[in-house]
Amino acid sequence: MEKEKILIFCTLLFAANYLFAATPKQWTLKDCIDYALEHNISVKTGRLSVLSANEDIKEARAKLFPTLSFSTTHQGGYSPFVDGDGGTEDKGSYSGDYGLNASWTVWDGNANRNTLKQQEIIGQQQELGLEENINDIQEQILQLYIQVLYVAEAVNVNAQILDISRQNAERGAEMYNVGSLSKADLSQLEAQVATDEYNLVNMQGQLEDYKQQMKYLLRLDYDTDFDIAVPSSTDDQALAIVPSSQEVLADALVKRPEIKKALLDIDCSELGIDIAKAGYKPTVRLTGGIGTSTVTGTNMAWGSQMKGNFNGSIGVTLSVPIFDNRAAKTSVNKAQLELQQSKDEIDDAKSNLALTIQGYWINATTNQQRFRSAVVSVNSAQDSYDLLSEQFRLGLKNIVELTNAKTTLLNAQQSRLESKYMAILYLQMLNFYRGEEMNLI
């Protein structure tokens, strides 16, 4: 008896695991975003660019300190020479030189320190560029996610329309059999079924296409089972409060990475002018070194030679630019032009941001109004179609009136879906530009 219980338990556990494994994961919007930020190639590339910028900062900081190098030269030689008895003998010789040298730029018009500051700003810009890239990925995912939601609901609507057409065709066949419907009208009903079947298949194809686009964006294998989680109430989300465009713009000007990056361009350009002006100033370098050498063929021991030949030196080099073929002046003028360009670009970035936010706000408010009207239109069209359908079954209405009523209902439903999901999209974008996380619950 105990063995039978264990066997039943194992069987149920296996069946549960099989059913769980067979059910594809329902991806929420947050799931898609989190996965993409971990696996997307452009995001990975952006992170590498940040690491590369950090290395440039370390290099610029290291240039504030002296350099130190060790060098050694070893040479072998062969030469005959006269010995004390007037004969000759061959002798080989070996010599070695050893040196330790240091160099330090004491003053270069603060070019090295300003270069370090500039590299630190560039590092911040790389981080902001990564953040900007991440924002772009999130916006792409949001658009695709909402497109999948829209088409998925459109598939259900088209399936319902097809079911209605089949019911009408079945009723038409019954009416034709009793002689209350012509063959031409029956053929028209059957043709409508074929048209609705085509529309459904076409919409299902669009749904799979958008899912494939999402999988590509997430870097999922093309054969991976993928489905999205449907939010609990899309109607309520479409009717959420639309924030004012002025409030969104005020937050965006402070929080958006593209604005921060453009502002840092101005700081970077100002430092570029200071670096260029260093070309007018003198440079002071301090150098020093110690060395020694050894050679064979002498009576001195190697250690004694190392000590006896030991030498050292220290020096200061002052370099004053007098005539540099206009190199410094050209650098300064070009740096000033870059500063002006940076100021123009920040103005352009702010204008583009304001235009984008205003466009989102207009689309959000317009589609909300369209959605409210479309809901009323769908209810009215549904009631009208239900009445006409019943009258058609009783033989009180003809096929043309029924078809027109169904077309009106389908158009109203499509308008409702389109306006609803467009309202959700632009509401999400407005909140995202305010600094809020994207989320559909």
PyMOL commands that set and color helices and strands:
alter all, ss='L'
color gray80, all
select helices_A, chain A and resi 2-22+29-39+41-62+111-177+183-218+234-238+245-255+257-280+302-308+327-393+399-433
alter helices_A, ss='H'
color red, helices_A
select strands_A, chain A and resi 26-27+67-82+88-107+227-228+283-295+311-319
alter strands_A, ss='S'
color yellow, strands_A
deselect
rebuild
show_as cartoon
